[in-house]
């Protein structure tokens, strides 16, 4: 028997935030390399952090309802969540 599991909204949000921290650091470093300005690099990283976090969250939620190529977990024991 297969059990379809879904991620909670909270888990998707935590994943979005952790990924944005990593992505924003990368954006900051690249922006600094190209511009030579900490202020400009920080502004670019700040702006993209907000928009990309929202886009990532929406992307995760959209994919959570698409059943294409998903495999469930076999159940046998009790579930504690």
C-alpha distances in whole Angstrom, upper triangle without the diagonal:
4,7,10,13,16,20,22,26,27,25,26,30,30,29,31,34,33,33,36,38,38,39,42,43,43,44,47,48,48,50,52,53,54,56,57,57,55,56,54,51,50,51,49,46,46,46,43,41,41,40,37,36,35,34,32,30,30,29,26,25,25,23,20,20,20,17,18,17,14,11,9,8,6,7,9,12,14,15,18,20
4,6,9,13,16,19,22,24,22,23,26,27,25,28,30,30,30,33,35,34,35,38,39,39,41,43,44,44,46,49,49,50,52,54,53,51,52,51,48,47,47,45,42,42,42,39,37,37,36,34,32,32,30,28,26,26,25,22,21,22,19,17,17,16,13,15,13,11,8,5,5,5,7,10,13,14,14,17,18
4,6,10,13,16,19,21,19,20,23,24,23,25,28,28,28,30,32,32,33,36,37,37,39,41,43,43,45,47,48,49,50,52,51,49,50,48,46,44,45,43,40,40,40,37,35,34,34,31,29,29,28,26,24,24,23,20,19,20,17,14,15,15,13,15,14,11,9,5,5,6,7,10,12,12,11,14,14
4,7,10,13,16,18,16,17,20,21,20,22,25,25,25,28,30,30,30,33,35,35,36,39,40,40,42,44,45,46,47,49,48,46,47,45,43,41,42,39,37,37,36,34,32,31,30,28,26,25,25,22,20,20,19,16,15,16,14,11,11,12,9,12,12,8,7,5,7,9,10,14,15,15,13,15,15
4,7,10,13,15,13,13,17,18,17,19,22,22,22,25,27,27,27,30,32,32,33,36,37,37,39,41,42,43,45,46,46,43,44,43,40,38,39,37,34,34,34,31,29,28,28,25,23,23,22,20,18,18,17,14,13,15,13,9,11,12,11,14,13,10,9,7,8,11,11,14,15,14,12,13,12
4,6,9,12,10,10,14,15,14,16,19,19,19,22,24,24,25,27,29,30,31,33,35,35,36,39,40,41,42,44,43,40,40,39,37,35,35,34,31,30,30,28,25,25,24,22,20,19,19,16,14,15,14,11,10,12,10,6,8,11,11,14,14,11,11,10,11,14,15,18,18,17,14,15,12
4,7,8,6,7,10,11,11,13,15,16,16,18,21,21,22,24,26,27,28,30,32,32,33,36,37,38,39,41,40,37,37,36,34,32,32,31,28,27,27,25,22,22,22,19,17,17,17,14,12,13,13,9,9,11,10,7,10,13,13,16,16,13,14,13,14,17,17,20,20,18,15,15,12
4,5,5,6,9,10,11,12,14,16,17,18,20,22,22,24,26,27,28,30,32,33,34,36,38,38,39,41,39,37,36,36,33,31,31,30,27,26,26,25,22,21,21,19,16,16,17,15,11,13,14,10,9,13,13,9,12,15,16,19,20,17,18,16,17,20,19,22,21,19,16,15,11
4,6,5,6,9,10,10,12,14,15,16,19,20,21,22,24,26,26,28,30,31,31,34,36,36,37,38,37,34,34,33,31,29,29,27,25,23,23,22,19,18,18,17,14,13,14,12,9,10,12,9,8,11,12,10,12,15,17,20,21,19,20,19,20,23,23,26,25,23,19,18,14
4,5,5,6,9,10,11,12,14,15,17,19,20,21,23,25,25,27,29,30,31,33,35,36,36,37,35,33,32,32,30,27,27,27,24,22,23,21,18,17,18,17,13,13,15,13,10,13,14,12,11,15,15,13,16,19,21,23,24,21,22,21,21,24,24,26,25,23,19,17,14
4,5,5,6,9,10,11,12,14,16,17,18,20,22,23,24,26,28,29,30,32,33,34,35,36,35,32,32,32,29,27,28,27,23,23,23,21,18,18,19,17,13,14,15,12,10,13,13,10,11,14,14,12,15,17,19,21,21,18,19,18,18,22,22,24,23,21,18,16,13
4,6,5,6,9,10,11,12,14,16,16,18,20,21,22,24,26,27,27,30,31,32,33,34,33,31,31,30,27,25,26,24,21,21,21,19,16,15,16,14,10,11,12,9,6,9,10,7,7,11,11,10,13,15,17,19,20,17,19,19,19,23,23,26,25,24,20,19,16
4,5,5,6,9,10,10,12,14,15,16,18,20,20,22,24,25,26,28,30,31,31,32,31,28,28,27,25,23,23,22,19,18,18,16,13,13,14,12,9,9,11,9,6,10,11,9,10,13,14,13,16,18,21,22,23,21,23,22,23,26,27,29,28,27,23,21,18
4,5,5,6,9,10,11,13,14,15,17,19,20,21,23,24,25,27,29,30,31,32,30,27,27,27,25,22,23,22,19,18,19,17,14,14,16,14,10,12,14,11,9,13,14,11,13,16,16,15,18,21,23,24,24,22,23,23,23,26,26,29,27,26,22,20,17
4,5,5,6,8,10,11,12,14,16,17,18,20,22,23,24,26,27,28,30,31,29,27,27,27,24,22,23,21,18,18,19,16,13,14,15,12,9,12,12,9,8,12,12,9,12,15,14,13,17,19,20,21,22,20,21,21,21,25,25,28,27,26,23,21,18
4,6,5,6,9,10,10,12,14,15,16,18,20,21,21,24,25,26,27,28,27,25,25,24,21,20,20,18,15,15,15,13,10,10,11,9,6,8,9,6,6,10,10,9,11,14,14,14,17,19,21,22,23,21,23,23,24,28,28,31,31,29,26,24,21
4,5,5,6,9,10,10,12,14,15,16,18,20,20,22,24,25,26,27,25,22,22,22,19,17,18,17,14,13,14,13,9,10,12,10,7,9,11,9,9,13,13,12,14,17,18,18,21,22,25,26,26,25,26,26,27,30,31,33,32,31,27,25,22
4,5,5,7,9,10,11,13,14,16,17,19,20,21,23,25,26,26,25,22,23,23,20,18,19,18,15,15,16,14,11,13,14,12,9,13,14,11,11,15,15,14,16,19,18,18,22,23,25,26,26,24,25,26,26,29,30,32,31,30,27,25,22
4,5,5,6,8,10,11,12,14,16,17,18,20,21,23,24,25,24,22,22,22,18,17,18,17,13,14,15,12,10,12,13,10,8,12,12,9,10,14,13,12,15,17,17,17,21,22,24,24,24,23,24,25,26,29,30,33,32,32,28,27,24
4,5,5,6,8,10,10,12,14,15,16,18,19,20,21,22,21,19,19,18,15,14,15,13,10,10,11,9,6,8,10,7,6,10,11,9,10,14,14,13,16,18,18,19,23,23,26,26,27,26,27,28,29,33,34,36,35,35,31,30,26
4,6,5,6,9,10,10,12,14,15,16,18,20,21,21,20,17,18,18,15,13,15,14,10,10,13,11,8,11,13,11,9,13,14,12,14,17,17,17,19,22,22,22,26,27,29,29,29,28,30,30,31,34,35,37,36,35,32,30,27
4,6,5,6,9,10,11,13,14,16,17,19,20,20,20,17,19,18,15,14,16,14,11,13,15,12,10,13,14,12,11,15,15,13,15,18,18,17,20,22,21,22,26,26,29,28,28,27,29,30,30,33,35,37,36,36,32,31,28
4,5,5,6,9,10,11,12,14,15,16,18,19,19,17,18,17,13,13,14,12,9,11,12,9,8,11,12,9,10,13,13,11,14,17,16,16,19,21,20,22,25,25,28,27,27,27,29,30,31,34,36,39,38,37,34,33,30
4,5,5,6,9,10,10,12,14,15,16,17,16,13,14,13,10,9,11,9,5,7,9,7,6,10,11,9,10,13,14,13,15,18,18,18,21,23,23,24,27,28,31,30,31,30,32,33,34,38,39,41,41,40,36,35,32
4,5,5,6,9,10,11,12,14,15,15,15,12,14,14,10,9,12,11,7,10,12,11,9,13,15,13,13,17,18,16,19,21,21,21,24,26,26,27,30,31,33,33,33,32,34,35,35,39,40,42,41,41,37,36,33
4,5,5,6,8,10,11,12,14,15,15,13,15,14,10,11,13,11,8,12,13,11,11,15,15,13,14,18,17,16,19,22,21,21,24,26,25,27,30,30,32,31,31,31,33,34,35,38,40,43,42,42,38,37,34
4,6,5,6,8,10,11,12,13,13,12,13,11,8,9,10,8,6,9,10,8,9,13,13,11,13,16,16,16,19,21,20,21,24,25,25,27,30,30,33,32,32,32,34,36,37,40,42,45,44,44,40,39,36
4,6,5,6,9,10,10,11,10,8,10,9,5,6,9,7,5,9,11,10,10,14,15,14,15,19,19,18,21,23,23,24,27,28,28,30,33,33,36,35,36,35,37,39,39,43,44,47,46,45,42,41,37
4,5,5,6,9,10,10,10,9,12,11,7,9,12,10,9,12,14,13,14,17,18,17,18,22,22,21,24,26,25,26,29,30,30,32,35,35,37,37,36,36,38,40,40,44,45,48,47,46,43,42,39
4,5,5,6,9,10,11,11,13,11,8,11,13,10,10,13,14,13,14,18,18,16,19,22,21,20,24,26,25,26,29,30,29,32,34,34,37,36,36,36,38,40,40,44,46,48,48,48,44,43,40
4,5,5,6,8,8,8,10,8,5,8,9,7,8,11,12,11,13,16,17,16,18,21,21,21,24,26,25,27,30,30,30,33,35,35,38,37,37,38,40,42,43,46,48,51,50,50,46,45,42
4,5,5,5,6,6,9,8,5,8,11,10,10,13,15,14,16,19,20,19,21,24,24,24,27,29,28,30,32,33,34,36,38,38,41,40,40,40,43,44,45,48,50,52,52,51,48,46,43
4,6,6,8,9,12,11,9,12,14,12,13,16,18,17,18,22,22,21,23,26,26,25,29,30,29,31,34,35,34,37,40,39,42,40,40,41,43,44,45,49,51,53,53,52,49,48,45
4,6,8,11,12,10,9,12,14,12,13,16,17,16,18,21,21,21,23,26,25,25,29,30,29,31,34,34,34,37,39,39,42,40,40,41,43,45,46,50,52,55,54,54,51,49,46
4,5,8,10,7,7,11,12,11,13,15,16,16,18,21,21,21,24,26,26,26,29,31,30,32,35,36,36,38,41,41,43,42,43,43,46,47,48,52,54,56,56,55,52,51,48
4,7,9,8,8,11,13,13,14,17,18,18,20,23,24,23,25,28,28,28,31,33,33,34,37,38,38,40,43,43,46,45,45,45,47,49,50,53,55,57,57,56,53,51,48
4,5,5,6,8,10,11,12,14,16,17,18,21,22,22,24,26,27,27,30,32,32,33,36,37,38,39,42,42,45,45,45,45,47,49,49,53,54,57,56,55,52,50,47
4,6,5,6,9,10,10,12,14,15,16,19,20,21,22,25,25,26,28,30,30,32,34,35,36,38,41,41,44,43,44,43,46,47,47,51,52,54,53,52,49,47,44
4,5,5,6,9,10,11,12,14,15,17,19,20,21,23,25,25,27,29,30,31,34,35,36,37,40,41,44,44,44,44,46,47,48,52,53,55,54,53,49,47,44
4,5,5,6,9,10,11,12,14,16,17,18,20,22,23,24,26,28,28,30,32,33,34,36,38,39,42,42,42,42,45,46,47,51,52,55,54,53,49,48,44
4,5,5,6,9,10,11,12,15,16,16,18,20,21,21,24,26,26,27,30,31,32,34,36,37,39,39,40,39,42,43,44,47,49,51,51,50,46,45,41
4,5,5,6,9,10,10,13,15,15,16,19,20,20,22,25,25,26,29,30,31,32,35,36,39,39,39,39,41,42,43,46,47,50,49,48,44,43,39
4,5,5,6,9,10,11,13,14,16,18,19,20,22,24,24,26,28,29,30,32,35,35,38,38,39,39,41,42,44,47,48,51,50,49,45,43,40
4,5,5,6,9,11,11,12,14,16,17,18,20,22,22,24,26,27,28,30,32,33,36,36,37,36,39,40,41,45,46,49,49,48,44,43,39
4,6,5,6,9,10,10,12,14,15,16,18,20,20,22,24,25,26,28,30,31,34,34,34,34,36,37,38,42,43,46,45,44,41,39,36
4,6,5,7,9,10,11,13,15,16,17,19,20,21,23,25,26,27,30,31,34,34,35,35,37,38,39,42,43,46,45,44,40,38,35
4,6,6,7,9,10,12,13,15,16,18,19,21,22,23,25,27,29,30,33,33,34,34,37,38,39,43,44,47,46,45,41,39,36
4,6,5,6,8,10,10,12,14,15,16,18,20,21,22,24,26,27,30,30,31,31,33,35,36,40,41,44,43,42,39,37,34
4,6,5,6,9,10,10,12,14,15,16,18,20,21,22,25,26,29,29,30,30,32,33,34,37,38,41,41,39,36,34,31
4,6,5,6,9,10,11,13,14,16,17,19,20,22,24,25,28,29,30,30,32,33,34,38,38,41,41,39,35,34,30
4,6,5,6,9,10,11,12,14,16,17,18,20,22,23,27,27,29,28,31,32,34,37,38,41,41,40,36,35,31
4,5,5,6,8,10,10,12,14,15,16,18,20,21,24,24,26,25,28,29,31,34,36,39,38,37,34,33,29
4,5,5,6,9,10,11,12,14,15,17,19,20,23,24,25,24,27,27,29,32,33,36,36,34,31,30,26
4,5,5,6,9,10,11,12,14,15,17,19,22,23,25,24,27,27,29,33,33,37,36,35,31,30,26
4,6,5,6,9,10,10,12,14,16,17,20,21,23,22,25,26,28,32,33,36,36,35,32,31,27
4,5,5,6,9,10,11,12,15,16,19,19,20,20,22,23,25,29,30,33,33,32,29,28,25
4,5,5,6,9,10,11,13,15,18,19,20,19,22,22,24,27,28,31,31,30,26,25,22
4,5,5,6,9,10,11,13,16,17,20,19,22,22,25,28,29,32,32,31,28,27,24
4,6,5,6,9,10,11,14,15,17,16,19,21,23,26,28,31,32,31,28,27,24
4,5,5,6,9,10,13,14,15,14,17,18,20,23,24,28,28,27,24,24,21
4,5,5,7,9,12,14,16,15,17,18,20,23,24,28,28,27,23,23,20
4,5,6,7,10,12,14,14,17,18,21,24,25,29,29,29,25,26,23
4,5,5,8,9,11,10,14,15,18,21,23,27,27,27,24,25,22
4,6,8,10,12,10,12,13,15,19,20,23,24,23,20,21,18
4,6,9,12,10,13,14,17,20,21,24,25,25,22,23,20
4,6,9,8,12,13,17,20,21,25,27,26,24,25,23
4,6,6,9,10,14,17,19,23,24,25,22,24,23
4,6,9,12,15,18,21,24,26,27,25,27,25
4,7,10,13,16,19,22,25,26,24,26,25
4,7,10,13,16,19,21,22,20,22,21
4,7,9,12,16,18,19,18,20,20
4,6,9,13,15,16,14,17,17
4,6,10,11,13,12,14,15
4,7,9,12,12,15,16
4,6,8,9,12,14
4,7,9,13,15
4,6,10,13
4,7,10
4,6
4
